[in-house]
Amino acid sequence: MHLGFSPLNVEEADEILQELWDRDVKAWDSYWVPIFRKFARDLVTDAQISAGNVVLDVGTGTGVAAKEVLKRSKVSGIVVGIDRSAPMLELARQKSARAKNVSFTIMKSEHMTFPDGFFDAVISNCGISYATFRETIAEIFRVLRKGGSFTFNDWHLIDVPAHRKFSEILRRHRTVHPSESLDGLRAAVAMMEHVGNEYSDLKVQAEVLERVGFADVRVKQRDYKIRLSGIGEYLVMRLERQALKNELNELSKAQRAAFMKELRTGLTPFMHKGRFIMEWKVTFIHATKPS
């Protein structure tokens, strides 16, 4: 149900979701970072970063991929992580306080202040917003030196069956009379899902890369099995995010109980030998800037 205010544009939707992202630092670090660290390890492997390289991590968040670069390559150069979330970057700095060759800067990826050809390699661990996808890819090409590499990864809700089932159950139980703020949040999510669908097509992503000048675009899909202790751990992971808290806050006690009951029943098929198993498909793309 939409309450009738003007439809959101992409920039407005992105801003609403960014505010939630800023408030999700604790939940992200506790429950999601261990999963995205797995993706970051393979990302850095694909990037083939050499010692002495100057590396940019776009949408670094709490610095998961940036720190993986340091661990994997024992880089003697510099790793720079950029993000537009001040709270995420603050935690990234705290976690990397002892590292001398990594820095984190608040910056929009579609408007970077680095000079042309500054970086030897650019990576992004699920950190590029669909709202500015084309502009960000163009900026990455600009700040990358000739012969440099760009490696990033991406995933979609529909490709994770457990997440898809959770969303199906939520839609059946969420309030049909949301507050204006919750209605706006839902509109923002719907807008970004619509935009994201455009880039779920790997051909579209490759076309964007090639249009700005990237060459030798290679695509690889990896299937991960994420193992949690049980349904309870998965529910904590999901329900600690601010967007879900907003939904639950507008349900009555009885509605919340019904929602949780169906979740536990509906998620049972993901239990195997006492563990909750998430099958998670992630796409990795590697490209180079021609010399």
C-alpha positions in Angstrom: 0.0 0.0 0.0 1.4 3.4 -1.0 0.1 6.4 0.9 0.0 8.7 -2.0 3.1 10.9 -1.8 5.0 11.5 -5.0 6.8 8.4 -6.4 10.4 8.2 -5.4 13.2 8.6 -7.9 16.3 6.5 -7.9 18.3 9.1 -6.0 15.7 9.5 -3.2 15.3 5.7 -2.9 19.1 5.3 -2.7 19.3 7.9 0.1 16.6 6.2 2.2 18.4 2.9 2.0 21.8 4.5 2.7 20.4 5.8 6.0 19.4 2.3 7.0 22.9 1.0 5.9 24.5 3.6 8.3 22.4 2.2 11.1 23.2 -1.5 10.3 26.9 -1.3 11.2 26.7 -3.6 14.3 24.4 -6.2 12.6 26.6 -6.1 9.5 29.8 -6.7 11.3 28.4 -9.4 13.6 26.4 -11.5 11.2 27.2 -10.6 7.6 30.9 -9.9 7.5 31.9 -13.6 8.1 29.9 -14.5 4.9 31.1 -11.6 2.8 34.7 -12.4 3.9 34.4 -15.7 1.9 33.4 -13.7 -1.2 36.3 -11.3 -0.6 38.9 -14.0 -0.5 37.9 -15.3 -4.0 37.6 -11.7 -5.2 41.2 -10.9 -4.3 42.4 -14.2 -5.8 40.8 -13.3 -9.1 42.2 -9.7 -8.9 45.8 -11.1 -8.9 47.2 -8.1 -7.1 50.9 -7.8 -7.0 53.2 -6.5 -4.2 53.7 -2.7 -4.5 50.3 -2.1 -6.2 48.2 0.8 -5.3 44.7 -0.7 -4.9 41.3 0.9 -4.6 38.4 -0.9 -2.8 35.0 0.6 -3.9 32.2 0.4 -1.4 34.5 -1.0 1.2 32.1 -0.9 4.1 34.0 -2.1 7.1 37.0 -2.9 5.0 36.6 -6.6 4.5 38.1 -6.8 1.0 40.7 -4.1 1.7 42.1 -6.2 4.6 42.0 -9.3 2.6 44.3 -7.7 0.0 46.8 -7.0 2.8 46.6 -10.5 4.1 46.8 -12.3 0.7 49.4 -10.3 -1.1 51.3 -8.8 1.8 51.2 -5.7 -0.3 54.0 -3.2 0.1 52.0 -0.6 -1.7 48.8 1.1 -0.6 45.2 0.0 -0.2 42.5 2.8 -0.2 38.9 1.9 0.7 36.1 4.4 -0.1 32.5 4.4 1.0 29.8 7.0 1.6 28.9 5.6 5.0 30.8 7.4 7.8 29.7 4.8 10.5 31.0 1.9 8.3 34.3 3.7 7.7 34.8 4.5 11.4 34.6 0.8 12.2 36.9 0.0 9.3 39.5 2.3 10.7 39.2 0.8 14.2 39.7 -2.7 12.8 42.7 -1.6 10.8 44.4 0.7 13.3 47.7 -1.2 13.2 47.9 -1.4 9.4 50.1 1.4 8.1 49.4 0.9 4.4 45.6 1.0 4.3 43.4 4.1 4.6 39.6 4.7 4.4 38.0 7.8 2.9 34.4 8.9 2.7 33.7 9.4 -1.0 31.0 8.7 -3.5 32.1 6.2 -6.1 30.4 8.1 -8.9 32.3 11.2 -8.1 35.9 10.3 -7.1 38.5 12.9 -6.4 41.5 10.8 -7.4 43.5 11.8 -10.4 43.4 9.9 -13.7 45.3 6.6 -13.8 46.1 6.6 -10.1 45.4 3.0 -9.2 47.0 -0.3 -10.4 44.0 -2.3 -9.5 40.4 -1.7 -8.4 38.2 -4.2 -6.5 34.7 -4.1 -5.1 33.1 -6.8 -2.9 29.4 -6.4 -3.6 29.9 -2.7 -3.0 28.6 -0.9 -6.2 25.2 0.6 -5.9 22.8 0.0 -8.8 21.6 3.6 -8.4 25.0 4.8 -9.8 26.3 1.7 -11.6 27.1 3.2 -14.9 28.6 6.4 -13.5 30.7 4.4 -11.0 32.1 2.0 -13.7 33.1 5.1 -15.8 34.9 6.6 -12.8 36.7 3.4 -12.0 37.9 3.3 -15.6 39.2 6.8 -15.3 41.2 6.3 -12.0 42.7 3.0 -13.2 46.0 3.1 -14.9 46.4 1.6 -18.4 46.9 -2.1 -18.1 45.3 -2.1 -14.7 42.6 -4.6 -13.6 39.1 -4.2 -12.2 37.5 -7.0 -10.3 34.1 -7.0 -8.6 31.3 -9.3 -7.6 27.6 -9.2 -7.2 24.6 -11.2 -5.9 20.8 -11.0 -6.1 18.2 -11.9 -3.5 16.5 -14.3 -5.9 19.7 -16.3 -6.2 19.6 -17.2 -2.5 16.7 -19.6 -1.9 16.6 -19.0 1.9 16.4 -15.2 1.5 13.7 -15.6 -1.2 11.6 -17.8 1.1 12.1 -15.3 4.0 10.8 -12.5 1.7 7.8 -14.5 0.6 6.7 -15.1 4.2 7.3 -11.5 5.1 5.0 -10.3 2.4 2.2 -12.4 3.7 2.5 -11.1 7.2 3.6 -7.5 7.0 1.1 -4.8 7.8 -1.2 -3.6 5.1 -1.5 -0.2 6.7 2.1 1.0 7.1 3.1 4.3 8.5 4.3 6.9 6.1 8.0 6.2 6.9 7.6 2.4 6.4 5.6 3.0 3.2 8.5 5.2 2.0 11.0 2.5 2.9 9.0 -0.1 1.0 8.8 2.2 -2.0 12.6 2.7 -1.8 13.3 -1.0 -1.7 10.9 -1.6 -4.6 12.6 1.1 -6.7 16.1 -0.3 -6.1 14.9 -3.8 -6.8 13.5 -2.5 -10.1 16.8 -0.8 -10.9 18.8 -3.9 -9.8 16.8 -6.1 -12.2 18.4 -4.2 -15.1 21.8 -5.3 -14.0 21.0 -8.8 -13.0 21.6 -9.6 -16.7 25.3 -10.3 -17.0 25.2 -9.2 -20.6 24.1 -5.7 -19.5 27.0 -5.5 -16.9 29.5 -6.6 -19.6 28.1 -4.0 -22.0 28.5 -1.2 -19.5 32.1 -2.2 -18.9 32.9 -2.4 -22.6 31.1 0.8 -23.4 33.4 2.8 -21.1 36.5 1.1 -22.6 37.2 -2.1 -20.5 38.5 -5.1 -22.4 38.9 -8.8 -21.8 35.7 -9.0 -19.6 35.5 -12.4 -17.9 32.6 -13.6 -15.9 32.6 -16.4 -13.3 29.9 -17.7 -11.1 30.6 -19.3 -7.7 28.1 -21.3 -5.6 28.7 -21.1 -1.9 27.2 -23.1 0.9 26.9 -21.0 4.0 26.4 -23.1 7.2 24.8 -21.7 10.3 24.0 -23.3 13.6 20.3 -23.4 12.9 17.2 -21.4 12.0 17.6 -19.3 15.1 21.0 -18.0 14.0 19.6 -17.2 10.5 16.6 -15.3 12.0 18.9 -13.2 14.2 21.0 -12.4 11.2 18.0 -11.2 9.2 15.9 -9.6 11.9 18.7 -7.5 13.3 18.8 -5.4 10.1 17.0 -2.0 10.5 14.6 -2.5 7.6 13.2 -5.7 9.2 13.0 -4.0 12.6 10.9 -1.3 11.1 8.5 -4.0 9.7 8.3 -5.8 13.0 7.6 -2.6 14.9 4.4 -2.1 13.1 3.0 -5.6 13.8 1.0 -6.5 16.9 2.3 -9.1 19.3 0.0 -11.7 17.8 1.0 -10.8 14.2 4.7 -11.1 15.1 4.1 -14.5 16.7 2.3 -15.8 13.6 5.1 -14.4 11.4 7.8 -16.1 13.4 5.9 -19.4 13.5 5.6 -19.5 9.7 9.3 -18.5 9.3 10.4 -21.4 11.5 8.2 -23.8 9.5 8.9 -22.4 6.1 12.7 -22.4 6.7 12.8 -26.0 7.9 13.8 -27.4 4.4 17.1 -25.5 4.7 18.1 -27.6 7.7 20.5 -30.5 6.9 22.1 -32.6 9.6 21.5 -30.1 12.3 22.8 -27.1 10.3 21.0 -24.3 8.4 22.4 -24.3 4.9 22.2 -21.3 2.6 23.1 -21.8 -1.1 24.4 -18.5 -2.2 25.3 -17.7 -5.9 27.8 -14.9 -6.5 28.9 -13.5 -9.8 32.6 -12.4 -10.3 33.6 -10.1 -13.1 37.2 -9.3 -14.1 38.2 -6.7 -16.7 41.3 -4.8 -17.8 41.9 -1.3 -19.0 43.8 -1.5 -22.4 47.4 -0.4 -22.3 
